């Protein structure tokens, strides 16, 4: 796989567009949040099947009501494809990985808060394994940096750098953090995930009677 294929503008624009077509009431992930979420899955201490993490992307335990079956398949394939590309790059050549921030940043607002939120959310799928993994010093330091950047996003004063300049700087930092975590990931050997993945609980407003 050529490096340019990992995050081409065409692929990202299509994925972002498909995510925006998920019914708004589902509160589906944005592209930035999805990328952080998938990065967390890809460098996490255990493998998690797509059937267990996909509901978190849509924002509801039930499959959203897409406009058509074709759109549903396209959105699912695009999301899983993004996961597979990121996971393959981090497994085979971590230096290829680059964090994806918003394709449509809001003027004056940092965009990495969604990315860090997605990454931290992915850790909730296997909290016990992450707790054990964090006993490794490089892992703990990397996660501390993620938390620091998440806190920075909520700071009221941008300082001497423009928001866009800060976005580029933080994207580079996030990419380095993910590469470090990829290097520290335990060898994977068909783990038994029964009882490991936390069941997704939908918001009450989405429950069916």
TIMIVO-246587 format. One record per residue: residue number from 1; residue in one letter; x negated, y, z negated of N, C-alpha, C in turn. Coordinates in Angstrom, 1 decimal, decimal comma, m for minus. Atoms other than C-alpha are relative to their C-alpha. Last residue first. Layout:
// TIMIVO-246587
PT:NUM:A:X:Y:Z:X:Y:Z:X:Y:Z
...
//
This chain:
// TIMIVO-246587
PT:209:X:m0,9:0,5:1,0:40,6:0,4:m23,2:0,5:m1,4:0,3
PT:208:X:m1,3:0,3:m0,6:37,5:1,1:m21,2:0,9:m0,5:m1,1
PT:207:X:m0,5:1,3:0,3:34,7:2,9:m22,9:1,3:m0,2:0,6
PT:206:X:0,1:0,8:m1,2:33,3:6,0:m21,2:0,5:m1,4:m0,2
PT:205:X:m0,9:m0,6:m1,0:34,4:8,6:m23,7:0,0:m0,9:1,2
PT:204:X:m1,4:0,3:0,2:32,9:6,5:m26,5:0,9:0,4:1,2
PT:203:X:m0,6:m1,0:0,7:29,3:6,9:m25,0:1,5:m0,3:m0,2
PT:202:X:m0,5:m1,1:m0,8:28,0:3,6:m23,8:0,6:1,1:m1,0
PT:201:X:m1,4:m0,4:0,5:26,0:1,3:m26,0:0,5:1,2:0,7
PT:200:X:m0,4:m1,3:m0,3:23,1:m0,4:m24,2:1,4:0,3:m0,5
PT:199:X:m1,2:m0,1:m0,8:22,0:m3,5:m26,0:0,3:1,4:0,3
PT:198:X:m1,1:m0,6:0,8:18,4:m3,3:m27,4:1,2:0,2:0,9
PT:197:X:m0,5:m1,2:m0,6:16,1:m5,6:m25,5:1,2:0,5:m0,8
PT:196:X:1,0:m1,0:0,0:14,2:m8,1:m27,6:0,6:1,3:0,5
PT:195:X:0,0:m0,7:1,2:16,9:m10,5:m28,6:m1,0:1,1:m0,1
PT:194:X:m1,3:0,2:0,7:16,1:m12,8:m25,7:m0,1:0,7:m1,4
PT:193:X:m0,6:m1,3:0,4:13,1:m11,2:m24,0:1,3:m0,2:m0,7
PT:192:X:m1,4:0,3:0,3:11,0:m14,4:m23,8:0,6:1,3:m0,6
PT:191:X:m0,5:0,0:1,4:7,8:m13,2:m22,2:1,5:m0,4:m0,1
PT:190:X:m1,4:0,5:0,1:6,7:m14,4:m18,7:0,5:0,0:m1,4
PT:189:X:m0,1:1,5:m0,2:2,9:m13,9:m19,3:1,5:m0,5:m0,2
PT:188:X:m1,3:0,5:0,0:1,9:m10,2:m19,2:0,1:m1,5:0,4
PT:187:X:m0,2:0,9:m1,1:m1,6:m9,2:m20,2:1,4:m0,5:m0,1
PT:186:X:0,3:1,4:0,2:m1,4:m6,4:m22,8:0,3:m0,8:1,3
PT:185:X:m1,2:0,9:0,1:m1,3:m2,8:m21,5:m0,4:m1,4:m0,2
PT:184:X:m0,1:0,6:1,3:m4,3:m0,7:m22,5:1,1:m1,0:0,0
PT:183:X:1,2:0,8:0,3:m5,4:0,2:m18,9:0,1:m0,8:m1,3
PT:182:X:0,0:1,1:m0,9:m1,8:1,2:m18,1:m1,2:m0,9:m0,2
PT:181:X:m0,9:1,1:0,5:m1,7:3,3:m21,2:0,1:m1,2:0,9
PT:180:X:0,6:0,5:1,2:m4,7:5,3:m20,0:0,8:m1,2:m0,6
PT:179:X:1,1:0,9:m0,4:m3,2:5,7:m16,6:m0,7:m0,6:m1,1
PT:178:X:m0,6:1,2:m0,5:0,1:7,0:m18,1:m1,2:m1,0:0,4
PT:177:X:m0,5:0,7:1,2:m1,8:9,6:m20,2:0,5:m1,4:0,5
PT:176:X:1,2:0,6:0,7:m3,8:10,7:m17,1:0,4:m0,8:m1,2
PT:175:X:0,6:1,1:m0,9:m0,6:11,2:m15,1:m1,1:m0,7:m0,7
PT:174:X:m0,9:1,2:0,1:1,0:13,1:m18,0:m0,5:m1,1:0,8
PT:173:X:0,2:0,6:1,3:m2,0:15,5:m18,1:0,8:m1,3:m0,2
PT:172:X:1,3:0,7:0,0:m1,8:16,1:m14,4:m0,3:m0,7:m1,3
PT:171:X:m0,1:1,2:m0,9:1,9:16,8:m14,6:m1,3:m0,8:0,1
PT:170:X:m0,6:1,1:0,8:1,2:19,1:m17,5:0,2:m1,2:0,8
PT:169:X:0,9:0,4:1,0:m1,1:21,3:m15,5:0,5:m1,2:m0,8
PT:168:X:1,1:0,7:m0,7:1,2:21,4:m12,5:m1,0:m0,5:m1,0
PT:167:X:m0,6:1,3:m0,4:4,2:22,3:m14,8:m1,1:m0,8:0,7
PT:166:X:m0,1:0,9:1,2:2,1:24,9:m16,6:0,5:m1,3:0,5
PT:165:X:1,4:0,4:0,3:1,3:26,6:m13,3:m0,1:m1,0:m1,1
PT:164:X:0,4:1,0:m1,0:5,0:26,5:m12,4:m1,5:m0,4:m0,2
PT:163:X:m0,6:1,3:0,2:5,9:28,1:m15,7:m0,4:m1,0:1,0
PT:162:X:m1,4:0,1:m0,5:3,4:30,8:m15,3:0,5:m1,3:m0,3
PT:161:X:m0,2:0,7:m1,3:0,4:30,8:m17,6:1,4:0,1:0,4
PT:160:X:0,6:m0,8:m1,1:m0,5:33,5:m20,2:0,2:m0,7:1,4
PT:159:X:1,4:m0,3:0,1:1,8:32,1:m22,9:m0,4:0,7:1,3
PT:158:X:0,8:0,7:m1,0:5,0:30,3:m22,1:m1,5:0,4:0,0
PT:157:X:0,9:m0,9:m0,7:6,7:31,5:m25,3:m0,9:m0,8:0,9
PT:156:X:m0,7:m1,2:m0,6:9,8:29,8:m26,5:m0,9:0,8:0,8
PT:155:X:0,6:m1,3:0,5:8,3:26,4:m27,1:0,6:1,1:0,8
PT:154:X:m1,1:m0,7:0,7:10,7:23,5:m26,2:m0,5:1,3:m0,6
PT:153:X:m1,1:m0,3:m0,9:8,4:22,1:m23,5:1,1:0,9:m0,7
PT:152:X:0,4:m1,2:m0,7:5,5:22,2:m25,9:1,1:0,5:0,9
PT:151:X:m0,2:m1,1:0,9:7,3:19,7:m28,2:m0,4:1,3:0,7
PT:150:X:m1,4:m0,2:0,2:7,5:17,2:m25,4:0,3:1,2:m0,8
PT:149:X:m0,5:m0,6:m1,2:3,9:17,8:m24,6:1,5:0,2:0,0
PT:148:X:0,4:m1,4:0,0:2,9:17,1:m28,1:0,5:0,7:1,2
PT:147:X:m0,8:m0,7:1,0:5,0:13,9:m28,2:m0,4:1,5:0,0
PT:146:X:m1,3:m0,1:m0,6:3,3:12,7:m25,0:1,0:0,8:m0,9
PT:145:X:0,1:m1,0:m1,0:m0,1:13,5:m26,5:1,4:0,2:0,7
PT:144:X:0,1:m1,3:0,7:0,7:11,5:m29,6:0,0:1,1:1,0
PT:143:X:m1,3:m0,3:0,4:1,6:8,6:m27,3:0,2:1,3:m0,8
PT:142:X:m0,8:m0,3:m1,3:m1,8:8,7:m25,7:1,4:0,4:m0,4
PT:141:X:0,4:m1,3:m0,5:m3,5:8,8:m29,1:0,7:0,5:1,2
PT:140:X:m0,5:m1,0:0,9:m1,5:5,9:m30,4:m0,4:1,4:0,4
PT:139:X:m1,4:0,0:m0,3:m2,3:3,8:m27,3:0,6:1,1:m0,9
PT:138:X:m0,3:m0,7:m1,3:m6,0:4,6:m27,5:1,4:0,2:0,3
PT:137:X:0,3:m1,4:0,1:m6,0:3,6:m31,3:0,2:0,8:1,4
PT:136:X:1,3:m0,2:m0,8:m4,3:0,3:m30,9:m0,2:1,5:0,1
PT:135:X:1,1:0,2:0,9:m1,7:0,0:m33,7:m1,4:0,1:0,7
PT:134:X:0,6:m1,3:0,4:0,7:1,6:m31,2:m1,1:m0,2:m1,1
PT:133:X:1,0:m0,5:m1,0:1,2:m1,8:m29,6:m0,7:1,3:m0,4
PT:132:X:1,2:0,8:0,2:2,8:m3,2:m32,8:m1,1:0,5:1,0
PT:131:X:0,5:m0,3:1,4:5,4:m0,3:m32,9:m1,4:m0,8:m0,2
PT:130:X:0,7:m1,2:m0,1:5,9:m0,7:m29,1:m0,7:0,4:m1,3
PT:129:X:1,3:0,3:m0,8:6,7:m4,4:m29,5:m0,8:1,3:0,1
PT:128:X:0,9:0,8:0,8:9,2:m3,6:m32,3:m1,3:m0,2:0,7
PT:127:X:0,7:m0,8:1,0:10,8:m0,8:m30,3:m1,0:m0,8:m0,9
PT:126:X:0,8:1,0:0,8:11,6:m2,8:m27,2:m0,8:0,7:m1,1
PT:125:X:m0,4:1,3:m0,5:14,3:m0,9:m25,2:m0,8:m1,2:m0,7
PT:124:X:m1,1:0,5:0,8:13,8:2,2:m27,3:0,5:m1,4:0,4
PT:123:X:0,6:0,7:1,2:10,4:2,8:m25,7:1,1:m0,6:m0,9
PT:122:X:0,4:1,4:m0,4:12,1:3,6:m22,4:m0,5:m0,8:m1,2
PT:121:X:m1,3:0,8:0,0:13,8:6,6:m24,1:m0,4:m1,4:0,4
PT:120:X:m0,3:0,3:1,4:10,3:8,1:m24,9:1,3:m0,9:m0,1
PT:119:X:1,0:0,9:0,4:9,4:8,0:m21,2:0,3:m0,5:m1,5
PT:118:X:m0,2:1,3:m0,7:12,7:9,5:m20,1:m1,0:m1,0:m0,5
PT:117:X:m1,2:0,6:0,5:12,4:12,3:m22,6:0,3:m1,3:0,5
PT:116:X:0,4:0,5:1,3:8,8:13,0:m21,6:1,2:m0,7:m0,7
PT:115:X:0,9:1,1:m0,2:10,0:13,4:m18,0:m0,4:m0,7:m1,3
PT:114:X:m0,8:1,2:m0,5:12,9:15,5:m18,9:m0,8:m1,2:0,2
PT:113:X:m0,7:0,5:1,2:10,7:17,8:m21,0:0,9:m1,2:0,4
PT:112:X:0,5:1,3:0,5:8,3:18,0:m18,0:0,8:m0,5:m1,2
PT:111:X:m0,7:1,2:m0,6:10,4:20,6:m16,1:m0,5:m1,3:m0,7
PT:110:X:0,9:1,1:m0,3:9,5:23,8:m17,9:0,8:m1,2:0,4
PT:109:X:m0,1:1,1:1,0:12,0:26,6:m17,5:m1,0:m1,1:0,4
PT:108:X:0,3:m0,5:1,4:11,5:30,1:m15,9:0,1:m1,1:m1,0
PT:107:X:0,9:m1,1:0,2:13,2:29,2:m12,6:m0,2:0,3:m1,5
PT:106:X:m0,8:m1,2:0,3:15,0:25,8:m12,8:m1,0:1,1:m0,3
PT:105:X:0,2:m0,6:1,4:12,8:23,2:m11,1:0,9:1,3:m0,2
PT:104:X:m0,7:m1,3:0,0:14,3:21,5:m8,0:m0,1:0,6:m1,4
PT:103:X:0,1:m0,5:m1,4:12,1:18,5:m7,2:0,6:1,4:0,1
PT:102:X:m1,3:m0,4:m0,8:11,7:18,0:m10,9:m0,3:0,5:1,4
PT:101:X:m0,8:m1,0:0,6:8,4:16,4:m12,1:1,2:0,4:0,9
PT:100:X:m0,9:m0,8:m0,8:6,9:13,3:m10,8:0,8:0,9:m0,8
PT:99:X:m1,4:m0,3:0,5:3,9:11,9:m12,6:0,8:0,9:0,9
PT:98:X:m0,2:m1,5:0,3:1,0:10,8:m10,4:1,4:0,2:m0,5
PT:97:X:m1,2:m0,5:0,6:m0,3:7,2:m10,2:0,0:1,5:m0,2
PT:96:X:m1,0:m0,5:m1,0:m2,9:6,3:m7,7:1,2:0,7:m0,6
PT:95:X:0,4:m1,3:m0,4:m5,7:6,1:m10,4:1,0:0,6:1,1
PT:94:X:m0,6:m1,1:0,8:m3,8:3,2:m12,0:m0,3:1,4:0,5
PT:93:X:0,9:m1,2:m0,1:m4,8:0,9:m9,1:0,6:1,2:m0,7
PT:92:X:1,1:0,2:m0,9:m3,4:m2,6:m9,2:m1,0:1,1:0,1
PT:91:X:0,6:1,3:0,2:m1,1:m2,7:m12,2:m1,3:m0,2:0,8
PT:90:X:0,6:0,0:1,3:m0,3:1,0:m12,3:m0,7:m1,3:m0,3
PT:89:X:1,2:m0,9:0,0:0,3:1,0:m8,5:m0,7:0,0:m1,4
PT:88:X:1,1:0,6:m0,8:2,5:m2,1:m8,6:m1,2:0,9:m0,1
PT:87:X:0,6:1,1:0,7:4,6:m0,7:m11,5:m1,2:m0,6:0,8
PT:86:X:0,8:m0,5:1,1:5,1:2,6:m9,8:m0,7:m1,1:m0,7
PT:85:X:1,2:m0,7:m0,5:6,1:1,0:m6,5:m0,9:0,5:m1,1
PT:84:X:1,0:1,0:m0,5:8,4:m1,5:m8,2:m1,3:0,7:0,5
PT:83:X:0,6:0,7:1,1:10,1:1,2:m10,3:m1,0:m1,0:0,5
PT:82:X:0,9:m0,9:0,7:10,7:3,4:m7,3:m0,7:m0,7:m1,1
PT:81:X:1,2:m0,2:m0,8:12,1:0,5:m5,4:m1,0:0,9:m0,6
PT:80:X:0,8:1,1:0,3:14,5:m0,3:m8,3:m1,3:0,0:0,9
PT:79:X:0,5:0,0:1,3:15,8:3,2:m8,1:m0,9:m1,2:m0,3
PT:78:X:1,0:m1,1:0,1:16,1:3,3:m4,4:m0,6:0,0:m1,3
PT:77:X:1,2:0,4:m0,7:17,7:m0,2:m4,2:m1,0:1,1:m0,1
PT:76:X:0,6:1,0:0,8:20,3:0,8:m6,8:m1,3:m0,4:0,6
PT:75:X:0,5:m0,6:1,3:21,1:4,0:m5,1:m0,7:m1,0:m0,8
PT:74:X:1,1:m0,9:m0,3:21,4:2,4:m1,7:m0,6:0,6:m1,2
PT:73:X:1,2:0,9:m0,3:23,5:m0,5:m3,0:m1,2:0,9:0,3
PT:72:X:0,4:0,7:1,2:26,0:1,9:m4,7:m1,3:m0,8:0,3
PT:71:X:0,7:m1,0:0,8:26,1:4,1:m1,6:m0,5:m0,6:m1,3
PT:70:X:1,2:m0,2:m0,7:27,0:1,1:0,6:m0,9:1,0:m0,9
PT:69:X:1,0:1,1:0,3:29,6:0,0:m1,9:m1,3:0,2:0,6
PT:68:X:m0,1:1,2:m0,8:31,3:3,4:m1,5:m1,0:m1,0:m0,5
PT:67:X:m0,9:m0,3:m1,0:31,9:6,7:m3,3:0,3:m1,2:0,9
PT:66:X:0,6:m0,7:m1,1:30,2:5,4:m6,4:1,1:0,2:1,1
PT:65:X:m0,9:0,1:m1,1:32,2:4,6:m9,5:m0,5:0,8:1,2
PT:64:X:m0,7:m1,2:m0,4:29,4:4,2:m12,0:0,9:m0,3:1,3
PT:63:X:0,5:m0,6:m1,2:28,4:0,7:m13,1:0,9:1,2:0,4
PT:62:X:m0,8:0,5:m1,1:29,5:0,2:m16,7:m0,5:0,7:1,3
PT:61:X:0,2:1,5:m0,1:27,0:0,6:m19,5:0,8:m0,6:1,1
PT:60:X:m1,3:0,7:0,4:26,9:4,3:m18,7:m0,3:m1,5:0,1
PT:59:X:m0,6:m0,7:1,1:24,1:6,8:m18,1:1,2:m0,6:m0,6
PT:58:X:m1,3:m0,6:m0,4:23,3:5,5:m14,7:0,6:0,8:m1,1
PT:57:X:0,2:m1,0:m1,1:19,6:5,1:m15,5:1,3:0,6:0,3
PT:56:X:0,5:m1,2:0,7:20,3:3,4:m18,9:m0,2:1,1:1,1
PT:55:X:m1,1:m0,8:0,6:22,4:0,8:m17,1:m0,4:1,3:m0,6
PT:54:X:m0,7:m0,8:m0,9:19,3:m0,1:m15,0:1,2:0,8:m0,6
PT:53:X:0,3:m1,4:0,0:17,2:m1,1:m17,9:0,8:0,8:0,9
PT:52:X:m0,1:m0,6:1,4:18,6:m4,5:m18,8:m0,3:1,5:0,0
PT:51:X:m1,4:0,0:0,5:19,5:m5,7:m15,3:0,1:0,6:m1,4
PT:50:X:m0,7:m1,1:m0,6:16,0:m4,6:m14,1:1,5:0,1:m0,5
PT:49:X:m0,7:0,3:m1,3:14,3:m7,1:m16,4:0,8:1,2:0,4
PT:48:X:m1,5:m0,1:0,2:12,0:m5,8:m19,1:0,7:m0,1:1,4
PT:47:X:m0,8:m0,2:m1,2:8,3:m6,8:m19,2:1,5:0,0:m0,3
PT:46:X:m0,7:1,2:m0,5:6,6:m6,3:m22,5:0,7:0,3:1,3
PT:45:X:0,6:1,2:0,5:4,0:m3,9:m24,0:0,6:m1,3:0,5
PT:44:X:m0,4:0,5:1,3:5,1:m0,9:m22,0:m0,6:m1,4:m0,3
PT:43:X:1,2:0,1:0,8:3,0:0,5:m19,1:0,4:m0,6:m1,4
PT:42:X:1,1:0,6:m0,7:5,6:0,0:m16,4:m1,2:m0,2:m0,8
PT:41:X:m0,2:1,4:m0,2:8,6:0,6:m18,6:m1,2:m0,7:0,6
PT:40:X:0,0:0,6:1,3:7,3:3,9:m19,8:0,2:m1,5:0,1
PT:39:X:1,4:0,1:0,5:6,5:4,9:m16,3:m0,2:m0,7:m1,3
PT:38:X:0,6:1,1:m0,7:10,0:4,0:m15,3:m1,5:m0,1:m0,4
PT:37:X:m0,6:1,2:0,5:11,5:6,3:m18,0:m0,7:m1,3:0,7
PT:36:X:0,6:0,2:1,3:9,1:9,1:m17,0:0,5:m1,3:m0,6
PT:35:X:1,4:0,4:m0,2:10,1:8,7:m13,4:m0,7:m0,2:m1,3
PT:34:X:0,1:1,4:m0,5:13,8:8,5:m14,2:m1,5:m0,3:0,1
PT:33:X:m0,2:0,9:1,1:13,6:11,7:m16,3:m0,1:m1,5:0,4
PT:32:X:1,1:m0,1:1,0:12,0:13,6:m13,5:0,2:m1,0:m1,2
PT:31:X:1,2:0,6:m0,5:14,4:12,3:m10,9:m1,1:0,0:m1,0
PT:30:X:0,6:m0,7:m1,1:17,4:13,1:m13,0:m1,2:m0,7:0,5
PT:29:X:1,3:m0,7:0,1:19,1:10,5:m15,1:m0,3:0,8:1,2
PT:28:X:1,1:0,9:m0,5:22,8:9,8:m14,9:m1,3:0,8:m0,1
PT:27:X:1,2:m0,6:0,6:25,2:11,9:m17,1:m1,2:m0,9:0,4
PT:26:X:0,8:1,0:0,5:28,1:9,5:m16,3:m1,3:0,5:m0,6
PT:25:X:m0,4:0,3:1,4:30,5:12,4:m16,1:m0,9:m1,1:m0,5
PT:24:X:0,6:m0,8:1,0:28,6:13,7:m13,1:0,3:m0,4:m1,4
PT:23:X:m1,0:m0,9:0,6:29,5:10,8:m10,9:m0,5:0,8:m1,1
PT:22:X:m0,7:0,8:1,0:26,3:9,4:m9,3:1,0:1,0:m0,7
PT:21:X:m1,4:0,4:m0,5:25,7:11,5:m6,2:0,6:m1,0:m1,0
PT:20:X:m1,0:m1,0:0,1:22,8:13,4:m7,8:1,4:m0,4:0,4
PT:19:X:m0,3:m0,1:1,4:20,9:10,2:m8,2:1,0:1,1:m0,3
PT:18:X:m0,8:1,1:0,4:21,1:9,6:m4,5:0,4:0,1:m1,5
PT:17:X:m1,4:m0,2:m0,5:19,8:13,0:m3,7:0,9:m1,1:m0,4
PT:16:X:m0,6:m1,1:0,7:16,8:12,6:m6,0:1,4:0,2:0,5
PT:15:X:m0,3:0,5:1,3:16,0:9,2:m4,4:0,7:1,1:m0,9
PT:14:X:m1,2:0,9:m0,2:16,2:10,7:m0,9:0,4:m0,6:m1,4
PT:13:X:m1,2:m0,8:m0,3:14,0:13,6:m1,9:1,2:m0,9:0,2
PT:12:X:m0,5:m0,7:1,3:11,5:11,3:m3,6:1,2:0,9:0,3
PT:11:X:m0,5:1,0:1,0:11,2:9,0:m0,6:0,6:0,7:m1,2
PT:10:X:m1,2:0,6:m0,5:10,8:11,8:1,9:0,7:m1,0:m0,9
PT:9:X:m1,1:m1,0:0,2:8,3:13,7:m0,3:1,3:m0,6:0,6
PT:8:X:m0,2:m0,9:m1,1:6,1:10,6:m0,4:1,2:0,9:m0,2
PT:7:X:m0,9:m1,1:0,3:5,4:9,3:m3,9:0,1:1,0:1,2
PT:6:X:m0,5:0,2:1,3:3,7:5,9:m3,5:1,1:1,1:m0,3
PT:5:X:m1,3:0,6:0,0:3,4:5,9:0,3:0,6:m0,1:m1,4
PT:4:X:m1,0:m1,0:m0,4:0,5:8,4:0,4:1,5:m0,6:m0,1
PT:3:X:m0,4:m0,9:1,1:m1,6:6,0:m1,7:1,1:1,0:0,4
PT:2:X:0,8:m1,2:0,0:m1,5:3,3:1,0:0,5:1,0:m1,0
PT:1:X:m0,8:m1,2:0,0:0,0:0,0:0,0:m0,9:1,2:0,0
//
